[in-house]
Amino acid sequence: MNIADIATKEFIEVDVGQRMGKVRSTFEDGNPKGIIVMDDGEYEGVISEREVLQSHVEDDAKVSALIKPSRSSPAPKIDRDEDVRETARMLIESNAKVAPVFEHGDLWGVISDDAILEAVLENLDTLTVEDVYSDDPVTVQEDDGIGRVINKLRENGISRLPVLNENGYLTGVVTTHDIADFVIRENERMTTGDRVGDNERMLDVPVYDIMNSPVETTTLGATAQDAVEQMLDLDYAGLMVTPEDDDRVVIGVVTKTDVLRALTFTEEEHMDVQITNISMLDTITRESIVESIQSVSDKYQDMQVMHAHVRFKEHQEKLRGTPLVHCQIRLRTNKGQVAGTGEGYGAENAFRVAVDKLERNVLEVKGVTSDEEYRGQLLRKLNEL
């Protein structure tokens, strides 16, 4: 299947000379996945709500200040006849929700993650939430300030956080859209003289005041089709995953991106590796990344790696012009999920630290499993006595 019939000509566009304040209002009014930026009728780029929220560009600045060739995750240019699976891969690796579609070199329209998921919805009943979800969720407390929430979203490169009460129970969810909506509304109320003080006070507002509650949840046994239908119906990008018997306990998060990533899984002999923010690769190649991860997984012969996800994120700190990079490697295996993270100056250094941590974690899993197998053998022998 290609995207010719699911791409659309309906999209929001702005000029590079537009004020950022207007763009922020556009996200609030229309809730678009992204906005196409044009320069004198020519395609210039795409900006997402997350980029607008996380940028330090003032409202009076122009959109051109946010569109830079050096951005870590520019939206890919996709041909109108591109395969759906390859399109999903390009969206994920560029960390994009929407991308421009070109026909014969000219901008034709856009393709979104929602359009792809709707097109393949009937085929998702073979997957369960457990097959695609992310465990070990990052959380915040009800009384955490919005400033702390923004930092956690930035540090982890995510768009939603479960909110827990003092007992550790799930009471709400906060997203980048919730924060953008709150910031825009508060900024509109400010006067010029009060701006600095009010901005500081905004960051101290407890997340409890802006979170969504009650929480929409799903369970590990639900099909990916059911989860996606629920997200599409609610216009949510993700759901909290809870045990069957207690929806107060959050054990993970499943997002549209998680399901989209599953579409890129292959049945080929080589390991399927997904790299988010692939444009950040410097002195390291995709091939060497795959080889390193394969080498680690081979050390545990009973572990079958179904999918590997490598994510790079650039920090503002630099050393002699080289940015500090955070790298996370997550393996989805028949033994569960195993991850490793690391930081270093440049993508290669960050990856090397992360892969070392991954190897230690893999060997730890191997040790635990070996202990369990030995204990099982011992119990069987005792029962035979």
N, C-alpha and C positions, 0 to 999 in steps of 0.2 A: 504494500500500500504506500502511495506517495501522498504528499500534502496538497496536491493541486486542488482537491475539492474541499479541504478543511481550512485552508488559509482564507483570510478575509481582507477586503479592501476598507473595512470600517476600522478606523483608528484615530486617535487624537494626535495632532502634531502641533508643535510650537516652533517659532523662529529662534535662532541663536541669540537674537537681540532681546528676547522676552525677559521680563523681570522674574527672578526666582520666587518672589512672593506670589506672583500670579500662578506659577507652576505648582507651588505648594497648595494653593487654593483649588487648583484643578484636580489634584489627587483627592482632596477632601470631597469635592462635589461629584466627581465621576467615578472614583475608586478604580481607575484603570490599572492594568498590570504594568504598563509602561507608557512612556510618551515618546513619539518619534520626533527628533529634532532635525529641522531643515535649515539650510543656509542658502538663501536666494534660489529656492526650488530644488536644491540638491540635498540628498540624504547626508546627514552629518553624524547621527548616532541615536542611541536610545538611553533614556534615563528612567530609573525605577524609583519607586517610593522609598525603598531602603537607602538608595544613594542620596536622595534628597534629605532624608532624616539624618543620615550620618555625616553629611557634609557640613562644613563650617562656613559655607557661602552665605552672605547676608541677603536679606530679602530684596534689597535694591540692586544687587549684582545681577548681571545678565547670565542667561543659561549657558553661554559659551564658557563661563568660568568652570562649569561642571563637566563639560565635554572636552576631554583631553586625550590625545593619542596614547598617553602613558597610563591610562586607567587600567587597573589590574584585571578587569573582567568585561571587556567590551562585548556587546551583543554580536553574535555571528551573523554574517550575511548568508541567507539560505535561498537556494534556488527553488522555484515554485514546483519543480518536479522531483524534489529530494525525497528520499525514503523516510517514512515516519520514524523508524528506529534510529536512523542516523540523525534526524532532526532532534529527537529526544536527547541523544548523546551530546549534540552541540549546545543545546539549551542548558543542560546540566553542567557541562565543562565550562561554560561561560557564566554560570550562576545567574542565568537570565530567565524571566518568566515570559517574555515576549521578544520576538526578533523580527527584523525586516525581511520580507520576501521579495526576491528580485526575479524578473523575467526578461531575458535578453539584455541583461545589464541595467535595466531600469527598475526603480522601486515600484513594486506592484501592490503590496499590502503588508500584512503582518501575520505571524503565526504565534499562538499562545499555548502554554502548557494545558490550559483548560480544553482547548480545541482538540488537542491530541488525545487527552484522556477521554473525552466524550466519544471520539471516533473509535476507540478500542475498548470501550466500557464493557461490552458483552463478553470480551475475551478475558476479563480480569477475575472471573469466578473460579479460575483454577489456582489463584494465589490467595493466601490468607494474610491478615495483618501481621502475623508472626513472621512471615517470609520477608517482609519489607520494612518493618518499623525500626526506629532507633531507640535502643534502650538507654539506661543511665541518664535520664533527662536532667538538664540544668534547670534549677528552680530558683524562685525568689520568695521572700516572706511578705505577708500582707502589709507590714509596716515599713518595708524597704522603700526608699525614695526613688522617684523616677530617674534621677541621675544615675543611681546604682543599676537600675534596670537597663538603661541605655548602654552602660558600660558592659554589662553581661551580654547583651545582644551583639555588640560590636566585637567583643573578645571571642565569642563563640561562632560568629558568622551565622546567626539564626534569626528568625523573624517572630518567634513566639516563645513565651515562658509560662509554665504552670506556676500558679501562686498558691502557697501553702499557708495554713494557719499555724498557730503556736503548737498545735498537736501534730503537725506534719501531714494534715489531711488537705486534699485538693479542694480549694474553694473558688478558684477563678483562673482565668488566662489573660495575659496581656500580650499584645502584638505591636509590631512597629506601626501599624495603621492606627491603633488606639492612641499611641504616643503622638504620632503626627497630627491626628485629629485634635488632641488636647492642646498641643503646642500652637497650632494654627489659631484655634479659638481664643486662647489666652493672649496671643500676640495681637490679635485684632482688638482686644480690650485695652491694650496698653497705650499710654501716651509716650511720646519720645523721651521725656524726662524720667519716666519711671522704668524704662526698658531694662536697664542693667539690674536693678534691684529685683524687679519682678521675675526676670529670667532665673536669677539665683533661687528665688523662692519656689519657682516652678519645679526645679530639680529636687526639692525637698518634699514635694507633695507625695504622700504614700501611694503606692501602686494600688492599694485597696480602693482608692477613689476613682480609678479609671479602668479597672479590670472588668472583664466580661464574666458574668455569673448569672445563672448556673452554667456549668461546663458541659460542652458536648463531648461525649466519650465514645470509645469503641473498645472491643476486646481482642485478644490474640486470635481467637477462633473465628472472628468475622472474616468474610471474604474481602479482598481488595476492592471488588466491585461494590459491595455494600458501603465500604468506607468512602470510596470516591463519590458514589451517589449522594451520600450524606454531606460530604464537603461541597459538592456542586449545588445541592439544594439550599444549603445554608450560606453559600458564597464564603466558605472558610477555606483557608489554605492548609489546615492541619487539624487533627483531633488528638486528644489525650487518650492514651491507652491505659486501661485499668483491668484488674482481675475480674473474672466473671462474677464473683461473689461480693465485691466491695468497690464501688465506684468512687470512694473517697481516697483511694490509694493510687497514685500515678506511678506506673512502671515504665512508661515510654511515651513516645510521640510518633505519630504517623502523619506524613505530609504528602501533598500531591507530588512533590519532588521525589520522595521515597518510592512512590508507585511508578513515576516516570522513569526513575533509574532502573527499576525492574524490567522495563521494556527493552533496555539496552543489554540485558544479560544474554550471553551467547551460549551455545552448546558446542562450541569449537574446542579443540584440544588445548589451546593456550588459555592462560588465565585472563578473565575479563577484568580489566582495570579501568576505572573511571577517575578522571582528574578534574577537579573543580579549580577554576582560575588557571587553566593551562598556559595562558599567555605569560604567566610569571616565571616559567621555566627559563633558567639562565644557562649555566654550564652543565646542566643535566638534561637528559633526553627522556622521552616517554619510554623508549626501549630499555634504558638502564634502570628506570623505576620498576618496570615490569620484572626485569631479571632479578633485582634485589628482593622484591616481595616474593617472587617464586622461590628464591633461595631460602628465605625464612620459612615459608610454608612447607617446603620439602623436608625440613628437619623434624616435622611431625607427620609421619607417614599415614597415620589414621585420620588426619584432618583433611577434609576435602574443601577447598576454598571455592565457593560458588561465585563470589564477587568481591572485588577490592575497590575501596573508594579512598582516593588521596585528595586532600583538600589543602590548598595553600591560602594564607591570608597575610597581607602585608601590613606591618605596623608603621607608624610615622617615624620612629627612631631609625637613624642611619649611621653607618660607620664608613667613612671615606666614600660616601655616595651610595653605598650598598644598603638597602633597607633590611630591617629586622623582619624575618618571616616566620610565621607560625605554620606548622605542618601537622596534619592529623591523618593517620592511616587507619582505616577500619576494614577488617576482614569479616565477611559473612560466611560462616562455615557450617558444616554439619554438626559441629560441636558448640555452636553458638557464635557470638560475636567477640572478636578480639581486636583491641585497638592499641595504638601507640602514638604519642604526640611529642613534638620537640620544637625548639626555636633555634634560629641561627641567622647570621647575616647572609642573605641570599637563599634562593630556593634549595640549592644543592645541600648546603650545610644544614638547613632545617630538616630536610628529608633524611639525611644521614643520622641525625639525632633521633628522629621519630622511628626510623626503621630499627635502630638499636633497641629502643624501648619496646617496640613491637616484638622483636625477637625474644626479649626477656619475658614478656607476657605470654608468648606462645609456649615457651619452654615451661613456664609456670603452670599453664593449662595442662601441658603434657604430664608434668609431675603430679598434679592433682588427679588427673584421670588414671595415671598408672597406679597411684595409691588406692583409688577406688576399685580398680580391677583386681589388685592384689588382695584387698579386703574381701572382695566377692569370691575369689578363689579359695581363700582361707575359710570363709563361712561354709562354702560347699563341702570342703574336706571335713570340717567339724560335723556337719550334718550327716556325713557318711559313716562317722564313727558309731 
